[in-house]
C-alpha cells in the first residue's frame, strides 16, 4: 500500500499546430489503501492522469509523490505499481501462467516461488484451471481476470485500472465489478480506477474524482458527489437519469428565499448551512433529480403543471418525459406504469433534495438538507413567490 | 435458384482451374523435362514418354553444381540473416523512437525501395572491386542485403506500428527494460512480419541473377542461377539438365514458402500490403 499525491499537474499534447490541454493544474491526494475512481467524459484527462501516475506520460509541470518520494522523473518499472489496461494487453504468445509470472521472472524470483505466487493470485481470481491456456483460448471475462491476476502478482503498492470492464458484456461487468470490490477489500492495495461509467465509480470507490476538460471538478465520497454536487457539471454528470436543470428567479426575504420558476414557486430557508454561495443572487438554476419529483394525476393548483410526452418502463420504475410549459423534464416514478403520452399531470419538487446553481459559474449555491438513504422528507410546495418575498 | 448457384459455382471452379493451369503449366513442363532424356524432351509431347532420373544424377554428380548450390545457399542464408536482423532493428527504431531526421530517413527507405536496382550494379561493382570484395560471396551477400533491406525495413516498420503500445507499456510496468521488452514481447508479436521479411530476403537472394553475373567471375564463387548458364553452350542446349537444375533451385524456395505461407500472408497484409 502507498499514498499518492499529485501536485499542480499540467499536461499538454501538441499535434501539428494545435495544442490540447489534457490536464490543467490537478491536485489529488490518495490515501493508503484507498480505492478512488477518476471519472469524466471522453477527453477529460482521466486516462492521461492515470498514465502520468504510471510513468507512461510525463507531466509538463507539477510533481507526483508516492509515499512522499518524488517519482515524477522515475521510469514506470521503478515506481512499484501495476496497471490493468483497457484492452488487457495480455501477451498473446505467452500462456496464462507465463503472463502472470512475467513480472516475477523479471524481478528475478526463484522458479518455485514464481509458481507458488502465480497459483496464489490465480486462485484469488478463480483462473487456476486456465494456467496452461493461451489468451486466444480464453473468453473476454477470463482475459480480464488474467490481466488483474498479473497486476496483483508482484504485490505492488498501487494498482491502476484503466477502464478494465469496458470490454465486457453488461452481466459480466456487474459480476466482475463486485469481484473487484471484494478483491480490494481482501488485499487492500491502493487502487486508482479510470472509468467513464458513473455507476462503476459510485459502486466501487471510496472517493470519486470527477474531471472535465482537464480540470478536477470534485473529489469526494460517492454519496457526497451525488447529494452535494460541487457544480452544474458534476450534478448533471453523476446520476441516471440526469438531474433536471430549470432556470429560476430568486427573491430574498428576511428569513426565506423564494424560488420561482414558470408555474411553480417555493420558499427555502435563508442563510442556513445549506447555502454555499452568495445568498443575494437574483437568478439561479434549479437542479432536481428525477426521483425527487412526485407526479400527481391532473393539474393541481400550487404544483408544476406538465404533460407526459413519453414513458420508459424500466421494470420497477418508469421514466417519464414531461413537457412543463416548454421545458423538458424527466421524472422517475416507482410502481406506476399507467401513464400515456398526453396525460396531464402535476409535479411536486422535493425541496429537501433541491439544488441551486449559479447561472454564470455553475457553482453550487444551495443543497437541500435531505440525504439519500435517510428517511425521505415529505415533498411540499412552499408559499408562492409573493408570499415568500414578503 | 439451386441450378443458378450450381452453375455459378461450376463457372468459378472452371475459371480457377484455367488460371491454375496457366500458372502451373511451366512448372509441369520443367518437371517433365527434368525427368526425360534429351531426345524425348525435344519430341515435345505433352506427357513424358519414359521417366528417368538421369539428368538429376548427372547434375548432382557434377562437383561444380554442388559448389554452385553451396554458394547459393551460403549467400542466401547469410543475406537472409543479415537483412532480417537489420530490418527488424531499423524498423523497430523507426516505429518506436523519436530522433532527428527520422522523417527524412523513413522517406529515404521508401526511396531506396523504389530505386531501380540494376542502376546500382556499376557503382557496386566499382566499390566492391576497390575494397577487394569483388568476386567474393561476401560482396554478393552484401549486395543482396542492399536489395532486400529497404523493403524489409519498410515492412517491419509498418508491422511494429500495428502492435499496440499497451504491450510495451505493460511490460515496462512489469519491470522489463527496453531491450527486454523488444526481445521478449514485441519481437515475438512481430513474428509474422519477421518471417515475411526473411522469406522475401531468401527468395530474392536465391534467384538473383544480374548482380551475381556482374560481380562474380570466378568459377568457385558462382551461384546456381549463373552456374545454370553452363548448360547453354554455343552449339548445344542441355535442356533436361537445365530443367533439373531449375527444379533443384525451386524446391528449397517452394518448401520454405509452403511451410511459412500463413506467416507470409499475415506479414504482408499487416504491413499494409495485400498477400
Interface residues (C-beta under 8 A of the other chain):
Chain A: X54 X55 X56 X75 X76 X77 X79 X81 X82 X83 X85 X86 X87 X89 X91 X92 X93 X102 X103 X106 X107 X150 X154
Chain B: X164 X166 X167 X169 X170 X171 X172 X173 X174 X175 X176 X177 X180 X185 X188 X189 X191
